[in-house]
């Protein structure tokens, strides 16, 4: 699971760097660039949530307590993955 996520992160950074450079040069992003960026963000978010769900199962009962940092991070990740730009 780690390798596909790393691959997704690498693709994300390559695309972000390229599109940011275009923006800085004052160039408009193409519709294809915007679609690629949106799809890559959705995919990366999905992989992050999937990975977190796998890890969460192994963390034990303490991790599910609402007062723990891990529980807050897990809930924040799920909330962020449901952002209107990703769904």
C-alpha positions as CSV (number, residue, x, y, z in Angstrom):
1,X,0.0,0.0,0.0
2,X,2.9,2.4,0.7
3,X,4.3,2.3,-2.8
4,X,1.1,3.3,-4.6
5,X,0.6,6.2,-2.1
6,X,4.2,7.3,-2.7
7,X,3.7,7.1,-6.4
8,X,0.5,9.2,-6.1
9,X,2.3,11.8,-4.0
10,X,5.2,12.0,-6.5
11,X,2.7,12.5,-9.4
12,X,0.9,15.2,-7.3
13,X,4.1,17.1,-6.6
14,X,5.2,17.0,-10.3
15,X,1.8,18.3,-11.4
16,X,1.6,21.0,-8.7
17,X,5.1,22.2,-9.5
18,X,4.4,22.4,-13.2
19,X,1.0,24.1,-12.9
20,X,2.4,26.5,-10.2
21,X,5.2,27.5,-12.6
22,X,2.6,28.2,-15.3
23,X,0.6,30.3,-12.9
24,X,3.7,32.3,-11.8
25,X,4.5,33.0,-15.5
26,X,0.9,34.3,-15.9
27,X,-0.2,31.5,-18.1
28,X,-3.7,30.1,-17.9
29,X,-4.1,26.5,-16.9
30,X,-5.8,24.4,-19.5
31,X,-9.0,22.5,-18.8
32,X,-7.0,19.3,-19.1
33,X,-4.6,20.5,-16.4
34,X,-7.4,21.4,-14.1
35,X,-9.1,18.0,-14.6
36,X,-5.8,16.2,-14.1
37,X,-5.2,18.2,-10.9
38,X,-8.7,17.5,-9.6
39,X,-8.4,13.7,-10.4
40,X,-5.0,13.4,-8.8
41,X,-6.2,15.2,-5.6
42,X,-9.2,12.8,-5.4
43,X,-7.0,9.8,-5.9
44,X,-4.3,10.9,-3.4
45,X,-7.0,11.7,-0.8
46,X,-8.6,8.3,-1.4
47,X,-5.3,6.5,-0.9
48,X,-4.5,8.5,2.2
49,X,-7.9,7.5,3.8
50,X,-7.5,3.9,2.7
51,X,-4.0,3.7,4.3
52,X,-5.3,5.4,7.5
53,X,-8.1,2.8,7.7
54,X,-5.6,-0.1,7.5
55,X,-3.3,1.4,10.1
56,X,-6.2,2.4,12.4
57,X,-7.2,-1.3,12.8
58,X,-3.8,-2.1,14.3
59,X,-3.6,0.8,16.8
60,X,-5.8,-0.8,19.5
61,X,-8.7,0.5,21.6
62,X,-6.8,3.5,22.9
63,X,-6.8,5.1,19.4
64,X,-10.5,5.2,19.2
65,X,-11.0,7.3,22.3
66,X,-12.2,10.7,21.2
67,X,-9.7,12.5,23.4
68,X,-6.6,11.0,21.6
69,X,-4.6,12.9,19.0
70,X,-4.8,9.9,16.7
71,X,-8.5,9.9,16.8
72,X,-8.6,13.6,16.0
73,X,-6.2,13.2,13.1
74,X,-8.2,10.2,11.8
75,X,-11.4,12.2,12.0
76,X,-9.8,15.3,10.4
77,X,-8.4,13.2,7.5
78,X,-11.9,11.8,6.9
79,X,-13.5,15.2,7.0
80,X,-10.9,16.7,4.7
81,X,-11.4,13.9,2.2
82,X,-15.0,14.8,1.9
83,X,-14.3,18.4,0.9
84,X,-16.5,19.5,-2.0
85,X,-13.5,19.9,-4.3
86,X,-12.6,16.2,-3.8
87,X,-16.0,14.5,-4.1
